[in-house]
Amino acid sequence: MLPLAARASRLTSVALPHYPECSRRVRRHLFHQSRVTSFSVVVNYSLLLAPPEFDRLRVVLVNTRNPLNIGASARAMSNFGFLHLRVVNPFQLAFREASSAVGASPLLASAEGFKSVADAVADCSLVIGTTAVGRRELRHPVRRLDEAARLIRKGLRSGRVALLFGSEKRGLSNEDVSHCQWLLRIPTREAHRSMNLGHAVAVCLYELVRGTKAAPQSANTFPASAGDLERLTSVLLDALRSCGYLKPRSAAPSEEKIRRLIRRLNLSAADAELFLGIARQILWKLRSARQSDRL
């Protein structure tokens, strides 16, 4: 690594970009300023030492329309030391070549693709959605980013955490949100709530890194993963359909309510397994009784 003075001296020896409308002196000044700005950012980011548990965070982009936003999100992740990106049904499959992922091409190349939110968060014990709120009626608790960051850091000590971001146009759907335990919002001004996707990812990740301290591992607590909760939800829904609780016309909203209810329980892995066994037994009994009635 060259000392700062040596690195600064090299700035004037490289080829200058071509700006036809500017003089050479102006072009040199602009180029020097852009290089110095870039260098200062690198130094600042190198001081952010992410604790080991940050490797458990999964940033999940759902139905993203613009591949450049995926690239910008990957760049922000790389800046702050979060290296696991997941995408659900991106609008364009060419996102891995996005030019906006400056310095984060390996992260973008290793991004995992999924067909559904359920699959993308199946191995995570805490799933959090992001929202601008607005006039939308939400059934989940909504926390400000500063409070949410503390809870996310706590969750990362014991398991994987998924942080979901919706499409640029519509955000997360009700179906997407039903997989979350709670939601977070960035406190933007009322007249202009919505943020660019890449900016929102960067702000959220910066808040996670800001003021972090090396913390000891928490006690042996093993929260249920999203996959465990979804399996429990699926069997419970089958049982409710079998007993007639869920009606065809109102099935979709009711299923979302039940999925949210299961996630609000904050079940441990052992409790989720216990409830799954109970639900399976109930379902088996219902189906056995129905078959007996037909005989």
C-alpha positions in Angstrom: 0.0 0.0 0.0 1.5 3.3 -1.0 1.5 6.2 1.5 -1.0 8.9 0.9 1.4 11.4 -0.5 2.7 8.9 -3.0 -0.8 7.9 -4.0 -1.8 11.5 -4.4 1.1 12.3 -6.6 0.1 9.5 -9.0 -3.2 11.1 -9.7 -1.7 13.6 -12.0 0.3 11.0 -14.0 -2.7 9.0 -15.3 -4.7 9.8 -18.4 -7.4 12.4 -18.0 -11.0 11.7 -19.2 -12.1 13.5 -22.2 -14.6 16.4 -21.6 -14.8 18.3 -24.9 -16.5 21.3 -23.3 -13.8 21.8 -20.6 -10.3 23.1 -20.7 -7.4 20.8 -19.8 -7.0 22.7 -16.5 -10.7 22.2 -15.6 -10.6 18.6 -16.6 -7.5 18.0 -14.5 -9.3 19.6 -11.5 -12.5 17.6 -12.0 -10.5 14.3 -12.3 -8.4 15.0 -9.3 -11.5 15.9 -7.2 -13.3 12.7 -8.2 -10.3 10.5 -7.5 -9.7 12.1 -4.1 -13.4 11.7 -3.2 -13.2 8.1 -4.1 -10.1 7.5 -2.1 -11.5 9.1 1.0 -14.6 6.8 0.8 -12.3 3.8 0.6 -10.5 4.8 3.7 -13.7 5.5 5.7 -15.2 2.1 4.7 -12.0 0.2 5.7 -12.5 1.5 9.3 -15.9 -0.3 9.5 -15.1 -3.7 11.0 -18.2 -5.9 10.7 -18.6 -8.5 13.5 -18.7 -12.2 12.5 -22.4 -12.5 13.0 -23.0 -10.0 10.2 -22.2 -13.0 7.9 -25.7 -14.3 8.8 -27.6 -11.5 7.2 -29.3 -12.2 3.9 -30.4 -9.2 1.8 -33.4 -10.3 -0.3 -34.5 -8.2 -3.3 -38.0 -9.1 -4.5 -39.2 -8.6 -8.0 -36.6 -5.9 -8.7 -37.3 -4.2 -12.1 -34.0 -2.4 -12.8 -30.8 -4.5 -12.9 -28.8 -1.3 -12.1 -30.6 -1.1 -8.8 -29.5 -4.7 -8.0 -25.9 -3.7 -8.8 -26.1 -0.6 -6.6 -27.5 -2.7 -3.8 -24.6 -5.2 -4.2 -22.1 -2.4 -4.1 -23.6 -1.1 -0.8 -23.5 -4.6 0.6 -19.9 -4.9 -0.3 -19.1 -1.5 1.2 -20.4 -2.5 4.6 -19.3 -6.1 4.7 -22.6 -8.0 4.0 -21.8 -10.5 1.3 -25.0 -12.6 0.9 -27.4 -11.4 -1.7 -30.6 -13.2 -2.8 -33.0 -12.2 -5.6 -36.6 -13.3 -6.1 -37.9 -13.2 -9.7 -35.8 -10.2 -10.9 -37.4 -8.4 -13.9 -34.3 -9.0 -16.0 -31.9 -12.0 -15.7 -28.9 -9.9 -16.9 -28.5 -8.3 -13.5 -25.3 -10.2 -12.8 -23.6 -7.9 -15.4 -24.9 -4.6 -13.9 -22.2 -1.9 -14.3 -23.4 -0.2 -11.1 -21.9 -3.0 -9.0 -18.5 -1.2 -8.9 -16.1 -3.4 -6.9 -18.8 -5.9 -6.0 -18.8 -8.1 -9.1 -18.0 -11.3 -7.1 -20.8 -10.6 -4.7 -23.2 -10.1 -7.6 -22.0 -13.2 -9.4 -22.6 -15.3 -6.4 -26.1 -14.0 -5.7 -28.7 -16.7 -5.2 -31.9 -16.8 -7.2 -35.3 -18.0 -6.0 -38.8 -18.4 -7.4 -40.6 -17.3 -4.2 -40.1 -15.4 -1.0 -40.8 -18.5 1.0 -37.9 -20.3 -0.6 -35.6 -17.3 -0.2 -36.1 -17.0 3.5 -36.6 -20.7 4.4 -33.3 -21.0 6.4 -33.7 -17.7 8.2 -35.1 -17.4 11.8 -36.0 -13.7 11.6 -37.5 -12.2 8.4 -38.0 -8.4 8.2 -39.7 -6.4 5.4 -39.1 -2.8 4.5 -41.8 -0.3 3.8 -42.4 3.4 3.1 -45.8 2.9 4.8 -47.8 5.8 3.2 -51.5 5.1 3.0 -51.1 1.4 3.0 -52.9 -0.5 5.7 -50.4 -2.9 7.4 -51.1 -5.7 9.8 -47.5 -5.9 11.0 -45.6 -3.9 13.7 -43.6 -1.2 11.9 -40.4 0.0 13.6 -38.1 2.9 12.8 -34.7 2.0 11.4 -32.8 2.9 14.5 -34.9 0.6 16.7 -35.0 -2.1 14.0 -31.2 -2.1 13.7 -30.8 -3.0 17.4 -33.3 -5.9 17.0 -31.6 -7.2 13.9 -28.2 -7.1 15.5 -29.6 -9.1 18.4 -31.2 -11.6 16.0 -28.0 -12.1 14.1 -26.3 -13.4 17.3 -28.5 -16.5 17.2 -29.4 -17.2 13.6 -29.8 -16.0 10.1 -31.8 -12.8 9.4 -33.5 -11.9 6.0 -34.0 -8.3 5.1 -36.5 -7.9 2.3 -36.8 -5.1 -0.2 -39.6 -4.9 -2.7 -39.8 -3.7 -6.3 -39.1 -0.1 -7.1 -42.7 0.4 -8.3 -44.9 -1.3 -5.7 -42.6 -2.4 -2.9 -43.5 -5.7 -1.1 -46.9 -7.3 -1.8 -49.2 -8.4 1.0 -48.2 -12.0 0.2 -44.5 -11.0 0.5 -45.1 -9.2 3.8 -47.0 -12.2 5.2 -43.6 -14.0 5.5 -42.2 -11.3 7.8 -42.3 -11.1 11.6 -42.3 -7.3 11.4 -41.4 -4.3 9.2 -39.0 -1.4 9.3 -39.2 2.0 7.8 -36.6 4.7 7.1 -37.8 8.0 8.6 -38.0 10.0 5.4 -40.2 13.1 5.1 -43.9 12.7 4.6 -44.0 14.6 1.2 -41.4 12.3 -0.3 -41.3 8.9 1.4 -40.0 6.6 -1.3 -36.2 6.1 -1.7 -34.1 4.6 -4.5 -33.6 0.9 -3.9 -29.8 1.1 -3.8 -29.9 4.0 -1.4 -32.4 2.3 0.9 -30.2 -0.8 1.1 -27.2 1.4 1.9 -28.9 3.4 4.6 -30.2 0.2 6.3 -26.9 -1.5 6.2 -25.0 1.6 7.5 -27.4 1.7 10.5 -26.6 -1.9 11.2 -22.8 -1.3 11.1 -22.9 2.1 12.9 -21.8 1.8 16.5 -21.5 -1.9 16.5 -19.3 -3.5 19.2 -17.8 -7.0 19.3 -20.4 -8.9 21.4 -20.2 -12.4 22.9 -22.4 -15.1 21.4 -25.8 -15.3 23.0 -27.0 -18.2 25.1 -28.0 -21.4 23.4 -31.3 -20.2 21.8 -32.3 -21.6 18.5 -35.3 -19.8 17.0 -37.3 -21.6 14.3 -36.2 -20.9 10.8 -38.6 -19.4 8.2 -38.7 -22.8 6.6 -39.8 -24.4 9.8 -42.5 -21.8 10.2 -43.7 -22.2 6.6 -43.9 -26.0 7.0 -46.0 -25.5 10.2 -48.2 -23.0 8.4 -48.7 -25.3 5.4 -49.9 -28.2 7.6 -52.0 -26.0 9.8 -53.7 -24.5 6.7 -54.4 -28.0 5.3 -56.0 -28.9 8.7 -58.1 -25.8 8.7 -59.3 -26.4 5.1 -60.1 -30.0 6.0 -62.3 -29.0 9.0 -64.0 -26.3 7.0 -62.6 -23.3 8.9 -61.2 -21.8 5.7 -63.8 -20.9 3.1 -62.9 -20.8 -0.6 -63.9 -17.2 -1.1 -61.9 -15.8 1.9 -59.0 -18.3 1.8 -56.3 -16.0 0.6 -56.7 -13.2 3.2 -57.3 -15.7 6.0 -54.1 -17.7 5.0 -52.1 -14.5 5.2 -53.5 -13.7 8.6 -52.6 -17.2 9.9 -49.1 -16.9 8.4 -48.6 -13.6 10.2 -50.0 -15.1 13.4 -47.5 -18.0 13.3 -44.6 -15.6 12.9 -45.7 -13.3 15.7 -45.4 -16.3 18.1 -41.5 -16.2 17.9 -41.3 -19.9 18.2 -38.1 -21.7 19.0 -37.1 -24.6 16.7 -38.2 -27.1 19.3 -41.6 -25.5 19.8 -42.1 -25.3 16.0 -41.3 -29.0 15.7 -43.8 -29.8 18.5 -46.6 -27.7 17.0 -45.9 -29.3 13.6 -46.3 -32.8 15.1 -49.6 -31.7 16.7 -50.9 -30.2 13.4 -50.0 -33.3 11.5 -51.8 -35.5 13.9 -54.9 -33.3 13.7 -54.8 -33.4 9.9 -54.3 -37.2 9.9 -57.3 -37.6 12.3 -59.5 -35.4 10.1 -58.6 -37.2 6.9 -59.1 -40.6 8.6 -62.5 -39.6 9.9 -63.5 -38.4 6.4 -62.4 -41.7 4.8 -64.3 -43.7 7.5 -67.5 -41.7 6.7 -67.2 -42.7 3.0 -67.0 -46.4 3.8 
